[in-house]
Amino acid sequence: MSRQHYSSERLYVGNLPYDVTEREVDDLFYKFGRIRDIEVKRSRKNDTSFAFVVFDDKYSVDDAIERRDGMRYGDMCLRVERGGERRGGRGGGDGGSYGPPRRSAFRVRVHGLPPTASWQDLKDHMRKAGDVGFASVENRVGIVEYPTREEMEYAIKRLDRSEFCNIFHRAQIRVERDYGSAGEEEYERVGR
């Protein structure tokens, strides 16, 4: 099959067992639509694999993310997201541009993270509520910034008391508004 595909039809599947096969990945995703391609890769950092699944249409990708992200698979908790999204560089930036990350007054504080949680893991989890502009983790507490008030409020509503998981741990987290050093009004007055 062709390895050239549109990012809107491409799905990333992380936290798969090291010995997973293309057939097993197909079994996980065939019910969401016609699959054009599956590519399984082995991680060099740990004993896991990840895969890219390409569907015929972007609606299949949306359904697969909704149904499979966070699903328990063996001893793993699957991470399923759009394959075309780029991860932010060191420091948790917006992942699509160079220079400093965009900053926002629409911040949440996340408590109860496991000791192995990284900013990448947190950013992936919090994307379930909307576009994440910035994420950081320190001493099991995370800070996540959203570009809009609506996404921030939805994150609090949807992800408070949700189950966070990475390849090492699972934990129930608490999500609350973080006002930081400057209030929203002051931030907006200074400009974006």
Backbone hydrogen bonds in HBPLUS format (Angstrom, degrees):
<---DONOR---> <-ACCEPTOR-->    atom                        ^
c    i                          cat <-CA-CA->   ^        H-A-AA   ^      H-
h    n   atom  resd res      DA  || num        DHA   H-A  angle D-A-AA Bond
n    s   type  num  typ     dist DA aas  dist angle  dist       angle   num
A0009-GLU N   A0006-TYR O   3.06 MM   3  5.62 157.5  2.12 115.9 122.8     1
A0010-ARG N   A0007-SER O   3.21 MM   3  4.99 162.9  2.24 101.6 106.7     2
A0055-PHE N   A0009-GLU O   2.91 MM  46  5.35 164.2  1.93 160.8 159.7     3
A0083-GLY N   A0010-ARG O   2.67 MM  73  4.81 169.4  1.68 123.1 122.5     4
A0011-LEU N   A0053-VAL O   2.72 MM  42  4.99 153.5  1.79 147.6 156.8     5
A0053-VAL N   A0011-LEU O   2.86 MM  42  4.99 157.0  1.92 140.5 148.3     6
A0012-TYR N   A0081-GLU O   2.70 MM  69  5.30 173.2  1.71 166.7 168.1     7
A0081-GLU N   A0012-TYR O   3.02 MM  69  5.30 157.6  2.07 145.0 152.1     8
A0013-VAL N   A0051-ALA O   2.82 MM  38  5.08 155.5  1.88 156.5 156.5     9
A0051-ALA N   A0013-VAL O   2.84 MM  38  5.08 153.3  1.92 142.0 150.8    10
A0014-GLY N   A0079-ARG O   2.65 MM  65  4.80 171.8  1.65 151.8 154.6    11
A0079-ARG N   A0014-GLY O   3.10 MM  65  4.80 165.5  2.12 123.9 125.7    12
A0016-LEU N   A0049-SER O   3.03 MM  33  4.90 153.4  2.10 155.7 149.1    13
A0049-SER N   A0016-LEU O   2.79 MM  33  4.90 159.5  1.83 135.8 138.9    14
A0020-VAL N   A0017-PRO O   3.17 MM   3  5.44 162.7  2.20 119.8 118.8    15
A0025-VAL N   A0021-THR O   3.10 MM   4  6.46 154.5  2.16 149.2 156.2    16
A0026-ASP N   A0022-GLU O   2.83 MM   4  6.08 158.0  1.88 150.9 157.6    17
A0027-ASP N   A0023-ARG O   2.88 MM   4  6.17 151.6  1.96 145.6 153.4    18
A0028-LEU N   A0024-GLU O   3.19 MM   4  6.47 137.5  2.38 136.0 146.1    19
A0028-LEU N   A0025-VAL O   3.07 MM   3  5.13 128.3  2.35  96.8 110.5    20
A0029-PHE N   A0025-VAL O   3.24 MM   4  6.53 137.7  2.42 144.5 155.4    21
A0029-PHE N   A0026-ASP O   3.11 MM   3  5.28 131.5  2.36 100.1 112.7    22
A0030-TYR N   A0026-ASP O   2.82 MM   4  5.46 144.5  1.94 165.1 163.6    23
A0032-PHE N   A0029-PHE O   3.12 MM   3  5.82 169.3  2.13 125.0 128.4    24
A0033-GLY N   A0030-TYR O   3.34 MM   3  5.90 167.8  2.36 116.7 120.1    25
A0056-ASP N   A0034-ARG O   3.04 MM  22  5.79 135.3  2.24 162.3 166.5    26
A0036-ARG N   A0054-VAL O   2.64 MM  18  5.42 156.4  1.70 153.2 161.4    27
A0037-ASP N   A0054-VAL O   3.36 MM  17  5.03 154.8  2.43 130.9 133.0    28
A0054-VAL N   A0037-ASP O   2.83 MM  17  5.03 167.7  1.85 151.9 152.9    29
A0039-GLU N   A0052-PHE O   2.90 MM  13  5.19 155.1  1.96 149.6 156.9    30
A0052-PHE N   A0039-GLU O   2.87 MM  13  5.19 151.1  1.95 142.2 151.8    31
A0041-LYS N   A0050-PHE O   2.74 MM   9  5.37 173.6  1.74 170.7 170.0    32
A0050-PHE N   A0041-LYS O   2.89 MM   9  5.37 157.1  1.94 149.5 155.9    33
A0043-SER N   A0048-THR O   2.93 MM   5  5.63 167.4  1.95 151.2 152.5    34
A0062-ASP N   A0058-LYS O   3.05 MM   4  6.43 157.7  2.10 149.3 154.3    35
A0063-ASP N   A0059-TYR O   3.03 MM   4  6.29 162.3  2.06 148.7 152.8    36
A0064-ALA N   A0060-SER O   2.93 MM   4  6.10 161.1  1.97 148.5 154.0    37
A0065-ILE N   A0061-VAL O   2.95 MM   4  6.17 160.0  1.99 155.5 160.3    38
A0066-GLU N   A0062-ASP O   3.06 MM   4  6.24 167.7  2.07 150.2 153.6    39
A0067-ARG N   A0063-ASP O   2.98 MM   4  6.16 154.2  2.05 150.3 157.0    40
A0068-ARG N   A0064-ALA O   2.81 MM   4  5.64 150.5  1.90 149.0 156.0    41
A0069-ASP N   A0065-ILE O   3.10 MM   4  5.27 158.7  2.15 134.5 138.6    42
A0071-MET N   A0068-ARG O   3.03 MM   3  5.19 164.7  2.06 128.2 128.9    43
A0070-GLY N   A0078-LEU O   2.77 MM   8  5.03 153.5  1.84 141.1 147.4    44
A0078-LEU N   A0071-MET O   2.81 MM   7  5.38 159.4  1.85 164.4 157.4    45
A0073-TYR N   A0076-MET O   2.80 MM   3  5.17 165.2  1.82 142.1 146.8    46
A0076-MET N   A0073-TYR O   3.01 MM   3  5.17 158.9  2.05 125.9 127.1    47
A0092-GLY N   A0089-GLY O   3.17 MM   3  6.04 146.8  2.29 151.0 149.6    48
A0146-TYR N   A0106-PHE O   2.85 MM  40  5.43 167.6  1.87 157.4 160.5    49
A0178-ASP N   A0107-ARG O   2.93 MM  71  5.22 168.1  1.94 130.0 127.2    50
A0108-VAL N   A0144-VAL O   2.82 MM  36  5.34 155.0  1.88 154.3 162.9    51
A0144-VAL N   A0108-VAL O   3.01 MM  36  5.34 161.0  2.04 150.8 155.3    52
A0109-ARG N   A0176-GLU O   2.71 MM  67  5.37 160.3  1.75 158.6 165.7    53
A0176-GLU N   A0109-ARG O   2.99 MM  67  5.37 158.6  2.04 150.3 157.3    54
A0110-VAL N   A0142-GLY O   2.78 MM  32  4.74 163.6  1.80 138.4 141.6    55
A0142-GLY N   A0110-VAL O   2.83 MM  32  4.74 162.6  1.86 138.9 144.7    56
A0111-HIS N   A0174-ARG O   2.82 MM  63  5.06 157.1  1.87 146.8 153.7    57
A0174-ARG N   A0111-HIS O   2.98 MM  63  5.06 159.7  2.02 137.5 142.9    58
A0113-LEU N   A0140-ARG O   3.28 MM  27  4.83 144.9  2.41 151.6 143.3    59
A0117-ALA N   A0114-PRO O   3.08 MM   3  5.51 168.8  2.10 120.8 123.0    60
A0122-LEU N   A0118-SER O   3.04 MM   4  6.33 164.7  2.07 151.9 155.9    61
A0123-LYS N   A0119-TRP O   2.85 MM   4  5.96 160.6  1.89 144.8 150.6    62
A0124-ASP N   A0120-GLN O   2.95 MM   4  6.14 160.5  1.99 149.1 154.2    63
A0125-HIS N   A0121-ASP O   3.01 MM   4  6.28 159.2  2.05 149.3 154.8    64
A0126-MET N   A0122-LEU O   2.89 MM   4  6.07 166.6  1.91 157.7 161.3    65
A0127-ARG N   A0123-LYS O   3.04 MM   4  6.12 127.3  2.33 141.7 153.3    66
A0128-LYS N   A0125-HIS O   3.31 MM   3  6.07 167.1  2.33 116.3 120.1    67
A0129-ALA N   A0126-MET O   3.14 MM   3  5.91 169.6  2.15 119.0 122.3    68
A0130-GLY N   A0127-ARG O   3.14 MM   3  4.98 146.7  2.26  96.9 106.6    69
A0133-GLY N   A0145-GLU O   2.86 MM  12  5.52 157.8  1.91 151.5 156.8    70
A0145-GLU N   A0134-PHE O   2.91 MM  11  5.12 160.7  1.94 145.5 148.0    71
A0136-SER N   A0143-ILE O   2.94 MM   7  5.34 145.6  2.06 148.3 156.8    72
A0143-ILE N   A0136-SER O   2.91 MM   7  5.34 153.0  1.98 144.9 151.9    73
A0138-GLU N   A0141-VAL O   2.92 MM   3  5.47 164.6  1.94 154.9 158.3    74
A0141-VAL N   A0138-GLU O   3.09 MM   3  5.47 155.1  2.16 112.7 120.4    75
A0152-MET N   A0148-THR O   3.17 MM   4  6.42 159.4  2.22 145.6 151.4    76
A0153-GLU N   A0149-ARG O   2.85 MM   4  6.10 166.9  1.86 159.3 162.3    77
A0154-TYR N   A0150-GLU O   2.90 MM   4  6.04 153.7  1.97 145.6 153.4    78
A0155-ALA N   A0151-GLU O   2.91 MM   4  6.07 149.6  2.00 143.4 151.6    79
A0156-ILE N   A0152-MET O   3.08 MM   4  6.45 155.4  2.14 150.4 156.2    80
A0157-LYS N   A0153-GLU O   3.03 MM   4  6.26 163.0  2.06 146.9 151.6    81
A0158-ARG N   A0154-TYR O   2.75 MM   4  5.83 170.5  1.76 156.5 159.4    82
A0159-LEU N   A0155-ALA O   2.81 MM   4  5.37 156.3  1.87 139.1 147.1    83
A0160-ASP N   A0156-ILE O   3.30 MM   4  5.41 143.1  2.45 125.7 130.1    84
A0162-SER N   A0159-LEU O   3.02 MM   3  4.96 145.3  2.15 130.7 123.1    85
A0161-ARG N   A0173-ILE O   2.74 MM  12  5.12 135.1  1.94 144.1 158.2    86
A0173-ILE N   A0162-SER O   3.00 MM  11  5.82 162.2  2.03 165.4 169.5    87
A0164-PHE N   A0171-ALA O   2.77 MM   7  5.31 163.6  1.79 171.9 166.1    88
A0171-ALA N   A0164-PHE O   2.86 MM   7  5.31 150.5  1.95 154.0 159.9    89
A0166-ASN N   A0169-HIS O   2.97 MM   3  5.64 160.0  2.02 161.6 167.5    90
A0187-TYR N   A0183-GLY O   3.08 MM   4  6.33 160.8  2.12 153.3 159.0    91
A0188-GLU N   A0184-GLU O   2.92 MM   4  6.16 165.0  1.95 156.4 159.8    92
A0189-ARG N   A0185-GLU O   3.00 MM   4  6.15 147.6  2.11 144.9 153.6    93
A0190-VAL N   A0186-GLU O   3.15 MM   4  6.39 153.1  2.23 147.5 153.3    94
A0191-GLY N   A0187-TYR O   3.16 MM   4  6.49 146.8  2.28 143.9 153.2    95
